[in-house]
Amino acid sequence: MRGSVTDPASTPGHRRARTVAGALASAALLLPLLGAAPAAGTPASSAGSLQRAFAAAAAEYHVPPSVLLGVSYLQSRWDTHDGAPSVSGGYGPMHLTDAHTALAATSHHSEGTEDARGDGARRALHPTATVPAESRLPARLETLPKAAALTGIPAERLRTDEAANVAGGAALLAAAQKDLGEPLSGDPADWYGAVARFSGADDTATAAAYANDVFDVLRTGEQRTTDAGQRVALTAEPGLAPDTAQIGRTGLRALSGEGTECPKSVSCEWIPAPYQQFGDNDYGNHDLGDRPASQSIKYIVVHDTEGAWDGVLNLVQDPTYVSWNYTIRSTDGLIAQHVKAKDVAWHAGNWYINAKSIGIEHEGFLAAPDAWYTEAMYRSSARLVRYLAATYRIPLDRQHILGHENVPGPTTSTIPGMHTDPGPYWDWRHYFELLGHPFKRTAGKSGALVTILPDYATNRPVYTGCGTSGRPCAAHGSSEVRLYSDHDENSALIKDVGLHKGADSTIDVNDVGSRVSAGQQYAVAGHYKDWTAIWYLGQKAWFKNPKKHPTAVPASGLVVTPKAGLDSVPVYGRAYPEAAAYPAGVPVQAVSPLPYTLPKGQKYVVGELVPGEYYYAVTFTTDAHRVVRGKDLYYEIQYGHRVEFVRAADVRLLPAGR
């Protein structure tokens, strides 16, 4: 069973001594009067109004301050998001959900018209189904009205006032503790069941995985400055051993992880995508395979759903629709698996990438900057990706952990329709910290490469196209940095001849033609004062990179450049084998160059050397399926915002700086 809560440290003999509840409550009750004392275990110098709000709410509702802080960190990392709702309609530091209000005020837009399968050997797949709206909201999406009833605080204040929001969260935790028949103890170890219930999960595995994350935060401690400039701290309690047996008294259903391919540290449910025939000898919604025995898995592709959980799950169970391997829920990090890793899901719009990748959808919306992702979802996703990367030996870097927006168009005609999720508001820097592979400086000051690394919270480029009637999108932290044709923010943006066919790039939230993202690496092409130039889409592209507030750090690595005597070399969106490699009965797939080139004198960072490969799978029965592997080799490179491929025979491989 996934999300096991067995923990030998939870037995009474292993529990460390605690202060009594009455003493803690008495001390905490003084906090609103003193106005400056921090929450228990928190350095006084760090206390601000939000820190005091946690202390006051903990005292009023008799919840241990550390538990309240830990739950809030897992929901929002203590951010307020200026009163805007998350992707699942959660408000404020405690992520109190009011989906009726949030969904009524939000509109979302498609961000691509690609054929999800992306294989020219089979007709294009453009399903017309859209994600249906939630018909009857589950309890996990309506915690704010319950908090309003418990506290008497109006719903509007709970949505917009951080102190009221924290009080609402404390009231919900206290109510959950009482419902379990547990005392309002000052010992955090006694609150495991209430924390599990606070998650909103309806099964024990997901609730336990959520509670385990909260108690991990309590054991390790955290401190950070929030998006509102508030310094909040939670002191580590390394010996904390919660009473995990309480999960058995929550009354939640059991969740079977049978059939799933997930780590034990997450909750995972098997909700299969159908492999089924229909219509005129057609079938869907994925292809059977034998990976990694037949072909290696090289990539993990991060998507967002552009729809809410229940509606998205309905779509993936439609045989006429597309598919992906996993979906992750925003509120609590529950993972649903739909397609086995051995099989090929239709998710990335590029058949070469599909055949060699695993696709993970995250409940969320690209063009809604304030519809933020929860920490619970980020952590659950990171654990899944770490597990998959270890299982299939996938490097944890930005040329193997791709956003859908980084997947190349397989042919010239497909480039304009490629999807652009998860978009500029996905926090790649934090995600890779959770993966255990943080982006960092790997070279001296004169490094010939850079890793893009803006500060997410303070990096706020202006975007349009968020359904705001011509006005700019709401100001918001971003992983992405804009590129210019000169070291001047008034100069033209970099042109993307494949995406715009000669027209200018724009600042639309879906336009990836002139921007780079955290973790991506590029060869340095020049410096000018606070500006750095890189080679990008065959051009010299400039971005602002001041020394005091850098948006990139020096890096080391390998690059490719055209072989001597070549003015330029072609660039490809897929690494297909040469014609001679195809056996009888398998149609030869064109090795189609894109409208891009790699000119002499320019260098591009290498991800990996790969053989030309094509998976022929256009029939429901698998007897005709073939993996075609050629002699031609390709380098995957970071060419623009998307990765691309060049033939190894066309280029020289060099250490950066040579």
QUILINTA-V73084 format. One record per helix or strand of 3 or more residues. SS is the DSSP state (~ for helix, > for strand). FROM is the first residue (numbers start at 1). TO is the last residue. If there is no record, write none. Layout:
BEGIN
[[SS & FROM & TO] [SS & FROM & TO]]
END
This chain:
BEGIN
[[~ & 8 & 10] [~ & 12 & 14] [~ & 21 & 29] [~ & 31 & 34] [~ & 44 & 46] [~ & 49 & 61] [~ & 65 & 76] [~ & 81 & 83] [~ & 99 & 104] [~ & 139 & 141] [~ & 143 & 151] [~ & 155 & 160] [~ & 162 & 179] [~ & 188 & 198] [~ & 204 & 220] [> & 222 & 225] [> & 231 & 234] [~ & 244 & 249] [> & 268 & 270] [> & 276 & 278] [> & 282 & 284] [> & 299 & 304] [~ & 309 & 316] [> & 326 & 328] [> & 335 & 337] [~ & 351 & 355] [> & 357 & 362] [~ & 375 & 392] [> & 401 & 403] [~ & 404 & 406] [~ & 412 & 417] [~ & 428 & 434] [> & 449 & 452] [> & 480 & 482] [~ & 497 & 500] [> & 515 & 517] [> & 521 & 528] [> & 531 & 536] [> & 539 & 544] [> & 552 & 555] [> & 558 & 562] [> & 568 & 572] [~ & 579 & 581] [> & 593 & 599] [> & 604 & 616] [> & 626 & 638] [> & 643 & 647] [~ & 648 & 650] [> & 651 & 655]]
END
